[in-house]
């Protein structure tokens, strides 16, 4: 019985070391993956808040990412699956991206607080004449 438990434990340890997801052909290292996820997060937030600006520029965010990191949608998906198969490593990457986003947000908030307020440039309308009576 002890031999069966020992063999089962040994096999499970060996099985845990095996890479289930193969490394992608166009592999992005941790730093590149972090930068890619950071860029994706920024572009998605821009799209959510300033979609009309991006639309007017005819800016394709995905094409920008593919060009910048010299990959295509398949390579990006393969890298995402590969890193997701290593939860601790992927969590560290996502945590670093989150820290970068928070630092960027804090920097922009500080800059906005120190800038003078912007007065809206809306022309004032002349007041309407009073209605003393209703004429048919």
Rosetta constraint file for C-alpha pairs under 8 A:
AtomPair CA 1 CA 5 HARMONIC 6.43 0.50
AtomPair CA 2 CA 6 HARMONIC 6.03 0.50
AtomPair CA 3 CA 7 HARMONIC 6.00 0.50
AtomPair CA 4 CA 8 HARMONIC 5.98 0.50
AtomPair CA 5 CA 9 HARMONIC 6.03 0.50
AtomPair CA 6 CA 10 HARMONIC 6.09 0.50
AtomPair CA 7 CA 11 HARMONIC 6.04 0.50
AtomPair CA 8 CA 12 HARMONIC 6.12 0.50
AtomPair CA 9 CA 13 HARMONIC 6.25 0.50
AtomPair CA 10 CA 14 HARMONIC 6.28 0.50
AtomPair CA 11 CA 15 HARMONIC 5.96 0.50
AtomPair CA 12 CA 16 HARMONIC 6.15 0.50
AtomPair CA 13 CA 17 HARMONIC 6.70 0.50
AtomPair CA 14 CA 18 HARMONIC 6.97 0.50
AtomPair CA 20 CA 85 HARMONIC 7.78 0.50
AtomPair CA 21 CA 81 HARMONIC 7.57 0.50
AtomPair CA 21 CA 82 HARMONIC 5.82 0.50
AtomPair CA 21 CA 85 HARMONIC 6.74 0.50
AtomPair CA 22 CA 82 HARMONIC 7.00 0.50
AtomPair CA 23 CA 27 HARMONIC 6.67 0.50
AtomPair CA 23 CA 79 HARMONIC 7.77 0.50
AtomPair CA 23 CA 82 HARMONIC 6.45 0.50
AtomPair CA 24 CA 75 HARMONIC 6.95 0.50
AtomPair CA 24 CA 78 HARMONIC 5.86 0.50
AtomPair CA 24 CA 79 HARMONIC 6.19 0.50
AtomPair CA 24 CA 82 HARMONIC 7.27 0.50
AtomPair CA 25 CA 75 HARMONIC 7.53 0.50
AtomPair CA 26 CA 71 HARMONIC 7.10 0.50
AtomPair CA 26 CA 75 HARMONIC 6.02 0.50
AtomPair CA 27 CA 75 HARMONIC 7.76 0.50
AtomPair CA 27 CA 79 HARMONIC 6.55 0.50
AtomPair CA 28 CA 32 HARMONIC 5.55 0.50
AtomPair CA 28 CA 33 HARMONIC 5.76 0.50
AtomPair CA 28 CA 79 HARMONIC 6.79 0.50
AtomPair CA 29 CA 33 HARMONIC 6.07 0.50
AtomPair CA 30 CA 34 HARMONIC 6.02 0.50
AtomPair CA 30 CA 93 HARMONIC 7.06 0.50
AtomPair CA 31 CA 35 HARMONIC 6.23 0.50
AtomPair CA 32 CA 36 HARMONIC 6.03 0.50
AtomPair CA 32 CA 69 HARMONIC 7.87 0.50
AtomPair CA 33 CA 37 HARMONIC 6.12 0.50
AtomPair CA 33 CA 93 HARMONIC 7.70 0.50
AtomPair CA 34 CA 38 HARMONIC 6.10 0.50
AtomPair CA 34 CA 93 HARMONIC 5.69 0.50
AtomPair CA 34 CA 94 HARMONIC 7.19 0.50
AtomPair CA 34 CA 96 HARMONIC 7.33 0.50
AtomPair CA 34 CA 97 HARMONIC 6.12 0.50
AtomPair CA 35 CA 39 HARMONIC 6.10 0.50
AtomPair CA 35 CA 97 HARMONIC 7.66 0.50
AtomPair CA 36 CA 40 HARMONIC 6.11 0.50
AtomPair CA 36 CA 65 HARMONIC 7.32 0.50
AtomPair CA 36 CA 69 HARMONIC 7.48 0.50
AtomPair CA 37 CA 41 HARMONIC 6.10 0.50
AtomPair CA 37 CA 94 HARMONIC 7.81 0.50
AtomPair CA 37 CA 97 HARMONIC 6.93 0.50
AtomPair CA 38 CA 42 HARMONIC 6.26 0.50
AtomPair CA 38 CA 97 HARMONIC 5.54 0.50
AtomPair CA 38 CA 100 HARMONIC 7.71 0.50
AtomPair CA 38 CA 101 HARMONIC 7.38 0.50
AtomPair CA 39 CA 43 HARMONIC 6.08 0.50
AtomPair CA 39 CA 65 HARMONIC 7.60 0.50
AtomPair CA 40 CA 44 HARMONIC 6.00 0.50
AtomPair CA 40 CA 65 HARMONIC 7.56 0.50
AtomPair CA 41 CA 45 HARMONIC 6.15 0.50
AtomPair CA 42 CA 46 HARMONIC 6.12 0.50
AtomPair CA 43 CA 47 HARMONIC 6.04 0.50
AtomPair CA 43 CA 61 HARMONIC 6.52 0.50
AtomPair CA 44 CA 48 HARMONIC 6.14 0.50
AtomPair CA 45 CA 49 HARMONIC 6.17 0.50
AtomPair CA 46 CA 50 HARMONIC 5.34 0.50
AtomPair CA 46 CA 51 HARMONIC 6.78 0.50
AtomPair CA 46 CA 54 HARMONIC 7.97 0.50
AtomPair CA 47 CA 51 HARMONIC 4.52 0.50
AtomPair CA 47 CA 54 HARMONIC 6.90 0.50
AtomPair CA 50 CA 54 HARMONIC 6.62 0.50
AtomPair CA 51 CA 55 HARMONIC 6.01 0.50
AtomPair CA 52 CA 56 HARMONIC 6.06 0.50
AtomPair CA 53 CA 57 HARMONIC 6.32 0.50
AtomPair CA 54 CA 58 HARMONIC 6.14 0.50
AtomPair CA 54 CA 59 HARMONIC 5.47 0.50
AtomPair CA 55 CA 59 HARMONIC 6.39 0.50
AtomPair CA 60 CA 64 HARMONIC 6.35 0.50
AtomPair CA 61 CA 65 HARMONIC 6.34 0.50
AtomPair CA 62 CA 66 HARMONIC 6.18 0.50
AtomPair CA 63 CA 67 HARMONIC 6.07 0.50
AtomPair CA 64 CA 68 HARMONIC 6.02 0.50
AtomPair CA 65 CA 69 HARMONIC 6.11 0.50
AtomPair CA 66 CA 70 HARMONIC 5.52 0.50
AtomPair CA 66 CA 71 HARMONIC 4.94 0.50
AtomPair CA 66 CA 72 HARMONIC 5.36 0.50
AtomPair CA 66 CA 73 HARMONIC 7.31 0.50
AtomPair CA 67 CA 71 HARMONIC 6.76 0.50
AtomPair CA 71 CA 75 HARMONIC 5.82 0.50
AtomPair CA 71 CA 76 HARMONIC 6.68 0.50
AtomPair CA 72 CA 76 HARMONIC 6.22 0.50
AtomPair CA 73 CA 77 HARMONIC 6.10 0.50
AtomPair CA 74 CA 78 HARMONIC 6.09 0.50
AtomPair CA 75 CA 79 HARMONIC 6.14 0.50
AtomPair CA 76 CA 80 HARMONIC 6.20 0.50
AtomPair CA 77 CA 81 HARMONIC 6.21 0.50
AtomPair CA 78 CA 82 HARMONIC 6.02 0.50
AtomPair CA 79 CA 83 HARMONIC 6.12 0.50
AtomPair CA 80 CA 84 HARMONIC 6.00 0.50
AtomPair CA 81 CA 85 HARMONIC 6.27 0.50
AtomPair CA 82 CA 86 HARMONIC 7.26 0.50
AtomPair CA 83 CA 87 HARMONIC 7.26 0.50
AtomPair CA 83 CA 89 HARMONIC 7.12 0.50
AtomPair CA 83 CA 90 HARMONIC 5.48 0.50
AtomPair CA 84 CA 90 HARMONIC 5.86 0.50
AtomPair CA 86 CA 90 HARMONIC 6.02 0.50
AtomPair CA 87 CA 91 HARMONIC 5.86 0.50
AtomPair CA 88 CA 92 HARMONIC 6.26 0.50
AtomPair CA 89 CA 93 HARMONIC 6.37 0.50
AtomPair CA 90 CA 94 HARMONIC 6.17 0.50
AtomPair CA 91 CA 95 HARMONIC 5.97 0.50
AtomPair CA 92 CA 96 HARMONIC 6.22 0.50
AtomPair CA 93 CA 97 HARMONIC 6.29 0.50
AtomPair CA 94 CA 98 HARMONIC 6.11 0.50
AtomPair CA 95 CA 99 HARMONIC 6.21 0.50
AtomPair CA 96 CA 100 HARMONIC 6.22 0.50
AtomPair CA 97 CA 101 HARMONIC 6.20 0.50
AtomPair CA 98 CA 102 HARMONIC 6.16 0.50
AtomPair CA 99 CA 103 HARMONIC 6.14 0.50
AtomPair CA 100 CA 104 HARMONIC 6.13 0.50
AtomPair CA 101 CA 105 HARMONIC 6.10 0.50
AtomPair CA 102 CA 106 HARMONIC 6.09 0.50
AtomPair CA 103 CA 107 HARMONIC 6.10 0.50
AtomPair CA 104 CA 108 HARMONIC 6.21 0.50
AtomPair CA 105 CA 109 HARMONIC 6.07 0.50
AtomPair CA 106 CA 110 HARMONIC 6.11 0.50
AtomPair CA 107 CA 111 HARMONIC 6.21 0.50
AtomPair CA 108 CA 112 HARMONIC 6.08 0.50
AtomPair CA 109 CA 113 HARMONIC 6.17 0.50
AtomPair CA 110 CA 114 HARMONIC 6.34 0.50
AtomPair CA 111 CA 115 HARMONIC 6.28 0.50
